[in-house]
Amino acid sequence: MRYDVVIIGGGLSGLTCGIRLQEAGKNCAIISTGQSALHFSSGAFDFLNKLPDGTRVMHPLDAIKRLGGNHPYRKIGEEKIREYVADVQDWFGKSGIVLHGDVEKNHYCLSPIGIIKSAWLSFDDFEPLETADAFPYKRVAVANFAGFIDFYPRFIADALAEKGVECRIEILNIPAVEKLRTNPTEMRSANIARVFDSEAQLENVLTLINDLSEEVDAVILPAVLGLSSVYPLEYIRKYSEKPVFFISPVPPSVPGIRVQKRLQERFVELGGTFFLGDTVEKAFFDGDTVIGITTNNHSDIQFYAEQYVLASGSFFSKGIISRSNEIYEPVLNADVEYDSQRDNWFCKNVFDVQPYMSYGVKTDTGFHPLRDGVPVRNMFAIGSVLSGYNPLEEGCGSGVAILTALHVANTILISD
Ligand SMILES: Cc1cc2nc3c(=O)[nH]c(=O)nc-3n(C[C@H](O)[C@H](O)[C@H](O)COP(=O)(O)OP(=O)(O)OC[C@H]3O[C@@H](n4cnc5c(N)ncnc54)[C@H](O)[C@@H]3O)c2cc1C
């Protein structure tokens, strides 16, 4: 099978790169094992929340120059990043993904346990807060579905009470949701979302919300509406008597799954081929050039392309893998940045900065992965498979995924 570009991994970075290339007329295939980090998303894309020295960042574009030289943002360069972010909201809009926020400035949002955290662009479900203290309502009802244990109204109510918000906790009893409780593993956010794909069930929840909203300024609900489309969100927002403020429960993430689906649909609409449930096993080389790859499901047929993109994620997605005394990248056997002393991979205090979070594939400044120190000429690495940054500590995971993807797509297009 022959394509212009084959992308290994269909998470945020692989899809962003694939869509951008298809838009410009390239013929791409994305091969992806399965779920991506988007299925676990908080509901916001982070660009840069903190510098490695711990300094909080509110204007991420201005802070790029203060990052180390190996950080993916420094390899792209501030000027290019400013160019890419200028129309990033419109660009995602073409896939039907509405992102709230100002590309120049971080905003705040509420975490599943009621902590106010900064974010760059929030999904449509969520209302960005201008400042850390600016919760817009004085009296709220924090409502949860009976038996849904992935949402913590008490934590949220306690955290908001500290900000002077009067909170009461309410339980919503909806028979169709109740049915999920017969099997505890079914009572998850994605299954609740499926219940509300029915308009009749939406009407039920709307009635309950309106009944309890008389004495409050707003109702807080878990973000479990709209797995395939934003219609359920729009319906509730349009017909509820008081504003409804959504907060993410713990994963799986309904807004994240919706974003993943939308991106996949857009890639396929543009003519791309998405091989879901297949795993790239091995790349074949002639010197510094990839000449083909094989996959689990197509072991007898090779995939050929002019360019290849490694977007296989970090440990979480098995883009890099740790053994007892080594960390390796399984497709190319690319060079991986990590400490040779295993004891230095992690800190015993789980809340400390964890060194292993920064481990990943080494590349040159053009994002070509290195093998024994030599750049692979026709391959690029993007997103969370990369080394040089700590997505959790710096709060920059999605920004790196999106911006390295756009940059590599651009590089491939310019090289024609
Ligand atoms: C649990 C979790 C939650 C996160 N939440 C947030 C958040 O809320 N906000 C934020 O900004 N960042 C978050 N991040 C950071 C996240 O890494 C980035 O936001 C971004 O989504 C990473 O995208 P990616 O495409 O690089 O990797 P991934 O999303 O990990 O996607 C990699 C894909 O490659 C596939 N794959 C791997 N190996 C192969 C192979 N050999 N062949 C074929 N396919 C393969 C995997 O199945 C997966 O689908 C989170 C990360 C994790 C792990």
PDBQT file of the ligand as one rigid body, heavy atoms in Angstrom, charges set to zero:
ROOT
HETATM    1  C1  LIG A 501      -4.137  10.245  30.680  1.00  0.00    +0.000 C 
HETATM    2  C2  LIG A 501      -3.691  11.526  30.034  1.00  0.00    +0.000 A 
HETATM    3  C3  LIG A 501      -4.494  12.660  30.122  1.00  0.00    +0.000 A 
HETATM    4  C4  LIG A 501      -4.081  13.863  29.501  1.00  0.00    +0.000 A 
HETATM    5  N1  LIG A 501      -4.878  14.972  29.602  1.00  0.00    +0.000 NA
HETATM    6  C5  LIG A 501      -4.482  16.122  29.021  1.00  0.00    +0.000 A 
HETATM    7  C6  LIG A 501      -5.306  17.301  29.092  1.00  0.00    +0.000 A 
HETATM    8  O1  LIG A 501      -6.383  17.278  29.658  1.00  0.00    +0.000 OA
HETATM    9  N2  LIG A 501      -4.866  18.426  28.492  1.00  0.00    +0.000 N 
HETATM   10  C7  LIG A 501      -3.656  18.466  27.845  1.00  0.00    +0.000 A 
HETATM   11  O2  LIG A 501      -3.294  19.518  27.322  1.00  0.00    +0.000 OA
HETATM   12  N3  LIG A 501      -2.875  17.376  27.760  1.00  0.00    +0.000 NA
HETATM   13  C8  LIG A 501      -3.251  16.216  28.330  1.00  0.00    +0.000 A 
HETATM   14  N4  LIG A 501      -2.449  15.109  28.240  1.00  0.00    +0.000 N 
HETATM   15  C9  LIG A 501      -1.195  15.181  27.500  1.00  0.00    +0.000 C 
HETATM   16  C10 LIG A 501      -1.362  14.474  26.139  1.00  0.00    +0.000 C 
HETATM   17  O3  LIG A 501      -0.233  13.668  26.042  1.00  0.00    +0.000 OA
HETATM   18  C11 LIG A 501      -1.461  15.412  24.956  1.00  0.00    +0.000 C 
HETATM   19  O4  LIG A 501      -2.458  16.355  25.235  1.00  0.00    +0.000 OA
HETATM   20  C12 LIG A 501      -1.862  14.784  23.628  1.00  0.00    +0.000 C 
HETATM   21  O5  LIG A 501      -3.214  14.365  23.638  1.00  0.00    +0.000 OA
HETATM   22  C13 LIG A 501      -0.941  13.674  23.186  1.00  0.00    +0.000 C 
HETATM   23  O6  LIG A 501      -1.307  13.309  21.879  1.00  0.00    +0.000 OA
HETATM   24  P1  LIG A 501      -0.410  12.325  21.012  1.00  0.00    +0.000 P 
HETATM   25  O7  LIG A 501      -1.130  12.184  19.721  1.00  0.00    +0.000 OA
HETATM   26  O8  LIG A 501       0.984  12.783  20.972  1.00  0.00    +0.000 OA
HETATM   27  O9  LIG A 501      -0.383  10.924  21.804  1.00  0.00    +0.000 OA
HETATM   28  P2  LIG A 501      -1.538   9.920  22.216  1.00  0.00    +0.000 P 
HETATM   29  O10 LIG A 501      -2.787  10.634  22.501  1.00  0.00    +0.000 OA
HETATM   30  O11 LIG A 501      -0.954   9.080  23.280  1.00  0.00    +0.000 OA
HETATM   31  O12 LIG A 501      -1.801   9.054  20.901  1.00  0.00    +0.000 OA
HETATM   32  C14 LIG A 501      -0.897   8.102  20.434  1.00  0.00    +0.000 C 
HETATM   33  C15 LIG A 501      -1.661   7.098  19.577  1.00  0.00    +0.000 C 
HETATM   34  O13 LIG A 501      -0.712   6.246  18.949  1.00  0.00    +0.000 OA
HETATM   35  C16 LIG A 501      -1.200   4.910  18.981  1.00  0.00    +0.000 C 
HETATM   36  N5  LIG A 501      -0.029   4.014  18.854  1.00  0.00    +0.000 N 
HETATM   37  C17 LIG A 501       0.994   3.833  19.737  1.00  0.00    +0.000 A 
HETATM   38  N6  LIG A 501       1.891   2.955  19.218  1.00  0.00    +0.000 NA
HETATM   39  C18 LIG A 501       1.433   2.612  17.989  1.00  0.00    +0.000 A 
HETATM   40  C19 LIG A 501       1.906   1.751  16.960  1.00  0.00    +0.000 A 
HETATM   41  N7  LIG A 501       3.068   1.069  17.091  1.00  0.00    +0.000 N 
HETATM   42  N8  LIG A 501       1.162   1.593  15.830  1.00  0.00    +0.000 NA
HETATM   43  C20 LIG A 501      -0.016   2.247  15.672  1.00  0.00    +0.000 A 
HETATM   44  N9  LIG A 501      -0.507   3.098  16.622  1.00  0.00    +0.000 NA
HETATM   45  C21 LIG A 501       0.208   3.278  17.755  1.00  0.00    +0.000 A 
HETATM   46  C22 LIG A 501      -1.929   4.810  20.297  1.00  0.00    +0.000 C 
HETATM   47  O14 LIG A 501      -2.857   3.754  20.305  1.00  0.00    +0.000 OA
HETATM   48  C23 LIG A 501      -2.602   6.193  20.379  1.00  0.00    +0.000 C 
HETATM   49  O15 LIG A 501      -3.856   6.160  19.742  1.00  0.00    +0.000 OA
HETATM   50  C24 LIG A 501      -2.846  13.902  28.822  1.00  0.00    +0.000 A 
HETATM   51  C25 LIG A 501      -2.046  12.750  28.738  1.00  0.00    +0.000 A 
HETATM   52  C26 LIG A 501      -2.471  11.586  29.330  1.00  0.00    +0.000 A 
HETATM   53  C27 LIG A 501      -1.584  10.377  29.218  1.00  0.00    +0.000 C 
ENDROOT
TORSDOF 0
